[in-house]
Amino acid sequence: MNIDYDFLKSKARERQYMRVNKFSFRKLIIHAILIIWCTSIGMLLYFMITSSFKTNKTVFKQLWALPEKLSIVNFAKAWSNLNFGRYTFNSVFVVIISVILIIVISAPASYALTRMKMRFAQPMTFFYLAGMGIPIQLLFIPLFKIMASLNLVNTLPGLIIVYTALSIPFTVFLLTGFFISIPSELEDAAFIDGCNEFQAFFKVMVPMATPGIVTAAIFNFIGLWNEYMLALVFITGNENKTLSLGLYSLYSSLQYTSDWVSIFAGSVLVIIPTAIIFIILSEKLISGITMGAIK
Amino acid sequence: MNKRRKYIAWIFLAPSLILYLYFFVYPTIEAIRISFYKWSGFTVNMEFIGFKNFSKLISDDSFLAALKNTLLLLVIGGIGIFLLAFIFALLLGSGIKGKKLYRAVIFFPYIIAPVVHSIYWGLLVYNPRTGILNQLFNLLNIEILAKISFTDISHIFGSVLFVVIWVNVGFYLILLMAGIERIPPYLYEAARIEGATELQMFFKITLPLLREVLVIAIIFWGINAIKMFDLLYAFGGILPPRSLWTNAIYLYIVGFGKRDPIFQLGYASAIGVVTLLLVVIIAFIIRKLIRREIYEY
């Protein structure tokens, strides 16, 4: 069937023109719906941030009001007295090292699974991806036993190993999506120019897959920064807690302390890094999810 | 050359494979084995009891309640998320201004720590004494809603379910929008000329052509819903009430439960194995339901 595209286009333009005039009321409604939803999201930031500057006496009485003064006393207290400074250091250390390790081991694996024409590539890929379906809680007990036998319970390196190993399936899932879409001509050209596999990987494939690697890194950073379940299991002492776990512990001891504003200050500390990443990189992240998950 | 390449492929694979096998695959198998034993963790002795842990599960009210919550979270949460994600995708696809900004803002809660959501919603929104929701309903004069205590045991799961939907919609919106944008626009134009309504176009063009993306998105939701822990566990404060327990939480409480140490490690593993079976069954059902051929375009 021949489709007269020019006719369709002019028709479409006509319709679009009509729509703009005819349905501006409809657009108003659409904007209204979206703005209400987005307001509920903005409120989270508004209440968390304003509450973190208030005092325990006033915070719930004047929930809607702006804080009287911008004193950082709650943050200072959380940072030093409540150990959040230490927790922040732990989180930064654990999460950054984990993300680097995850990428360093998952990128070559994804390359091998998609591009190296290895035998069993398909079943091996499935074997990796199957890990995504395992309920992590199932691993708690045996993994705890393994970590205990290696003397790695309640240590930051132990947590790094757990984070790295458990992030492999999802990262491989994302990265294979990227590697598979790189045209093979580039790789062939590299081999003709005399590159070996390692050079081809580092000089040709890694630069080509950078958007995917960045997406995987951001995704893992956000996920691990926010995670507290595994930390709850594998970190038993106070000094090794991560920020999210520290915040959880503070929140769950609430009924003894009633120190609300410290909790809000702690929450703001937890939000800051992911929010900054989001503001700078949200478009990259969104297009990365799209490319990686939908092949 | 090719032979050499195959051999080198294993070098590329080795570091991840070793970690994955030792810290992920081996514990999975080990957990399945432990589920057939009675074991407190303190002694080396593990008593083999066959399927007894599993038969005990069937008559355990706490487990059945947790299983019910897991399924509710999966199904009701999933319906809510995908319904809203579709609505937002259509609203954003209607040619309005600020599409990217709206999409980014709707996605924003997804990158915030679950424990922060628990604190915000639990303390500042739902709590009848300290939260804004009851105040808001009072202000709007909606008495029926103003009277409800959203953190009450009978309502708390519904309250959390809404938060789960609110947090996750943005992620699935991105997937759906990406899928919709890949559908060639001439299909819609041709349909319009034939006189199709918006609704017909949605069911006859958008939905069928979205099948592939939808399968990925639904499976992704399924496995994440069943694993979900952080948000629900923190929501209840020091120990989540039983009405909030899912399989994931119940397993943790039985295995590690800090406040009330029980350490029934074999039993806890059995909960995990049942949960794993649930994932397998669900993945299978989704594949079967949405199988049919994938349209080429």
Interface residues (C-beta under 8 A of the other chain):
Chain A: I3 Y5 L8 K9 K11 A12 R15 Q16 R19 R26 K27 I30 H31 I33 L34 W37 C38 S40 I41 G42 M43 L44 F47 M48 S51 F60 L63 W64 V104 I105 S106 P108 A109 Y111 A112 L113 M116 K117 M118 R119 M124 Y128 G131 M132 G133 I134 P135 I136 Q137 L138 L139 F140 I141 P142 L143 K145 I146 I161 V162 T164 A165 L166 I168 P169 V172 E197 F198 F201 I222 W225 N226 E227 Y228 M229 V233 S244 L247 Y248 Y251 S252 S253 L254 Q255 W260 I263 F264 S267 V270 I271 T274 A275 I277 F278 S282 E283 I286 I289 T290 A293 I294
Chain B: N2 R5 K6 I8 A9 W10 F12 L13 P15 S16 L17 L19 Y20 Y22 F23 F24 V25 Y26 P27 T28 E30 A31 I34 G41 F88 L91 L92 S94 G95 I96 G98 K100 Y102 R103 A104 V105 I106 F107 F108 P109 I111 I112 A113 P114 V115 V116 H117 S118 I119 Y120 L123 L124 R129 T130 I132 Q135 W166 F171 I174 L175 A178 G179 R182 P185 Y186 E189 A190 R192 I193 E212 V213 I216 F220 I223 I226 K227 F229 D230 Y233 A234 G237 I238 L239 N247 A248 L251 Y252 G255 F256 L265 A268 S269 G272 V273 T275 L276 V279 V280 A283
